[in-house]
Amino acid sequence: MNLLISDLFSLSQEHFPAVPDAEDSSRQRLLSRHLDAVRGSLGEDFVDKLRDLTDEQGLRDQEAAFLQGLRLGLSLHRL
């Protein structure tokens, strides 16, 4: 089931890509500044691992939200 949801999520991203807004850009700049500070203290290797983990978690969060929206849409369709 997870593979199907991942495939549907990827398909939806291809056909309906998210358009970044000013808040997204602001958050990315802030994240970069924080990661630069962490890099200075804990090193590049740690920041790479942290970035990989946060990217993976972000993707899982998006997939979970997509699944919840899909379930809601199907439930509403049945009404």
C-alpha positions as CSV (number, residue, x, y, z in Angstrom):
1,M,0.0,0.0,0.0
2,N,2.8,2.4,0.8
3,L,4.3,1.9,-2.7
4,L,0.9,2.8,-4.3
5,I,0.6,5.9,-2.2
6,S,4.1,7.0,-3.0
7,D,3.4,6.4,-6.7
8,L,0.2,8.4,-6.6
9,F,1.9,11.2,-4.7
10,S,4.7,11.3,-7.2
11,L,2.2,11.4,-10.1
12,S,0.3,14.2,-8.4
13,Q,3.5,16.2,-8.0
14,E,4.4,15.7,-11.6
15,H,1.0,17.0,-12.8
16,F,0.4,19.6,-10.1
17,P,3.8,20.8,-8.9
18,A,3.8,23.0,-5.8
19,V,4.6,26.6,-6.5
20,P,6.9,28.0,-3.8
21,D,5.8,31.3,-2.3
22,A,7.6,34.0,-0.3
23,E,7.2,32.1,3.0
24,D,8.8,29.0,1.5
25,S,11.8,31.1,0.4
26,S,12.1,32.7,3.8
27,R,12.0,29.4,5.6
28,Q,14.7,28.0,3.2
29,R,17.0,30.9,3.9
30,L,16.5,30.6,7.6
31,L,17.1,26.8,7.5
32,S,20.3,27.5,5.5
33,R,21.6,30.0,8.1
34,H,20.9,27.5,10.9
35,L,22.6,24.7,9.1
36,D,25.6,26.9,8.5
37,A,25.8,27.5,12.2
38,V,25.5,23.8,12.9
39,R,28.1,23.1,10.2
40,G,30.5,25.4,12.0
41,S,30.1,23.6,15.3
42,L,29.5,19.9,14.3
43,G,31.0,19.6,10.8
44,E,29.9,19.0,7.3
45,D,29.3,15.2,7.8
46,F,26.8,15.9,10.5
47,V,25.0,18.5,8.5
48,D,24.8,16.2,5.5
49,K,23.2,13.5,7.7
50,L,20.8,16.0,9.3
51,R,19.8,17.3,5.9
52,D,19.1,13.8,4.6
53,L,17.0,13.0,7.6
54,T,15.0,16.3,7.5
55,D,14.4,15.8,3.7
56,E,13.2,12.3,4.2
57,Q,10.9,13.3,7.1
58,G,9.5,16.1,5.0
59,L,8.7,13.7,2.2
60,R,7.0,11.3,4.6
61,D,5.0,14.2,6.1
62,Q,3.9,15.2,2.6
63,E,2.9,11.7,1.7
64,A,0.9,11.3,4.9
65,A,-0.9,14.6,4.2
66,F,-1.6,13.4,0.7
67,L,-3.0,10.2,1.9
68,Q,-5.2,12.0,4.4
69,G,-6.5,14.3,1.7
70,L,-7.1,11.3,-0.6
71,R,-9.1,9.6,2.1
72,L,-11.1,12.7,2.7
73,G,-11.8,13.1,-1.0
74,L,-12.9,9.5,-1.4
75,S,-15.2,9.9,1.7
76,L,-16.7,13.1,0.3
77,H,-17.3,11.4,-3.1
78,R,-19.3,8.6,-1.4
79,L,-21.7,11.2,0.2
